[in-house]
Amino acid sequence: MADANDLISPRLGLPKLPVVEFPDNDEPEHRLHWKTAFLTRWAAGHTFVWLDDEITDADRQWVQAHHPGRALLHRIDPLAGLTDTDLALIRQWLAAR
C-alpha cells in the first residue's frame, strides 16, 4: 500500500504515486481476487497497470469484460519479486499505446 512509495518507488526512480485505499468490507465475486472489482471501479475507464502475486486468469477476464480502458494485470512471482523481465514487459505494454 502506501509503503510502496517509500520502499519501491525510490528504487525504480518513480515519484510518490497515488495509493488506492481499499475498503474493509469489499466482498469479492466468485473466483476473483478481493482487489479486482474495486481497482477496476477506481480506474474508472482509465489505463492502469496492476502488479500482484495473486492475479489469475479469472481476474484478467473479469477486467477485460468490465473495464473499457486498457489494463495490464501482471502477476509477479512472489519468490522472485519484481524483476527486470517484469519491468521490460510493462515498458513494452505501455509503449504499445
C-alpha positions as CSV (number, residue, x, y, z in Angstrom):
1,M,0.0,0.0,0.0
2,A,1.5,3.4,0.9
3,D,4.8,1.7,1.9
4,A,5.5,1.2,-1.8
5,N,6.1,4.9,-2.1
6,D,8.9,4.7,0.4
7,L,10.3,1.2,-0.4
8,I,9.8,0.6,-4.1
9,S,9.3,4.0,-5.9
10,P,12.8,5.4,-5.0
11,R,14.5,2.2,-6.2
12,L,12.6,2.5,-9.6
13,G,13.2,6.2,-9.9
14,L,9.4,6.9,-9.6
15,P,7.8,9.9,-7.8
16,K,5.4,9.3,-5.0
17,L,2.3,7.8,-6.6
18,P,-1.4,7.8,-5.6
19,V,-2.4,4.9,-3.3
20,V,-5.6,3.1,-3.5
21,E,-7.3,2.8,-0.1
22,F,-9.3,-0.4,-0.1
23,P,-12.5,-0.7,1.9
24,D,-12.6,-3.3,4.6
25,N,-15.9,-4.7,3.5
26,D,-15.5,-5.3,-0.2
27,E,-16.5,-8.9,-0.9
28,P,-15.0,-10.5,-4.0
29,E,-17.1,-12.1,-6.7
30,H,-16.7,-15.8,-7.1
31,R,-13.1,-16.7,-8.1
32,L,-11.9,-13.1,-8.2
33,H,-9.1,-11.6,-6.2
34,W,-10.6,-9.3,-3.5
35,K,-9.0,-6.2,-5.2
36,T,-10.2,-6.8,-8.7
37,A,-13.6,-5.2,-8.8
38,F,-12.5,-2.3,-6.6
39,L,-9.5,-1.5,-8.6
40,T,-11.5,-1.6,-11.8
41,R,-14.1,0.8,-10.4
42,W,-11.3,3.0,-9.1
43,A,-9.6,3.2,-12.5
44,A,-12.9,4.4,-13.9
45,G,-12.1,3.5,-17.5
46,H,-8.5,4.9,-17.4
47,T,-5.5,2.9,-18.4
48,F,-4.0,1.1,-15.5
49,V,-1.3,-1.5,-14.6
50,W,-1.8,-3.8,-11.7
51,L,1.1,-5.8,-10.4
52,D,0.3,-8.5,-7.8
53,D,1.4,-12.0,-6.9
54,E,-2.2,-13.3,-6.7
55,I,-3.6,-12.3,-10.1
56,T,-5.3,-15.1,-12.0
57,D,-6.9,-15.6,-15.4
58,A,-10.3,-15.1,-13.8
59,D,-9.2,-11.5,-12.8
60,R,-7.9,-10.8,-16.3
61,Q,-11.1,-12.0,-17.9
62,W,-13.3,-10.0,-15.5
63,V,-11.4,-6.8,-16.1
64,Q,-11.5,-7.3,-19.8
65,A,-15.3,-7.7,-19.6
66,H,-15.9,-4.8,-17.2
67,H,-13.2,-2.2,-18.0
68,P,-13.5,-0.1,-21.2
69,G,-9.9,1.2,-20.9
70,R,-6.6,-0.5,-21.3
71,A,-5.5,-2.6,-18.4
72,L,-2.5,-4.8,-17.7
73,L,-2.8,-7.3,-14.9
74,H,0.6,-8.8,-14.4
75,R,1.4,-11.5,-11.9
76,I,4.7,-11.1,-10.1
77,D,6.4,-14.2,-8.8
78,P,6.3,-13.9,-5.0
79,L,9.6,-15.8,-4.7
80,A,11.5,-13.6,-7.3
81,G,9.9,-10.3,-6.7
82,L,9.7,-7.6,-9.3
83,T,12.4,-8.5,-11.9
84,D,14.0,-6.7,-14.9
85,T,11.9,-9.1,-17.1
86,D,8.7,-7.8,-15.5
87,L,9.7,-4.2,-16.0
88,A,10.6,-4.8,-19.6
89,L,7.2,-6.4,-20.3
90,I,5.5,-3.4,-18.6
91,R,7.5,-0.9,-20.6
92,Q,6.7,-2.7,-23.8
93,W,3.0,-2.8,-22.9
94,L,3.0,1.0,-22.1
95,A,4.9,1.8,-25.3
96,A,2.3,-0.1,-27.4
97,R,-0.3,2.6,-26.8
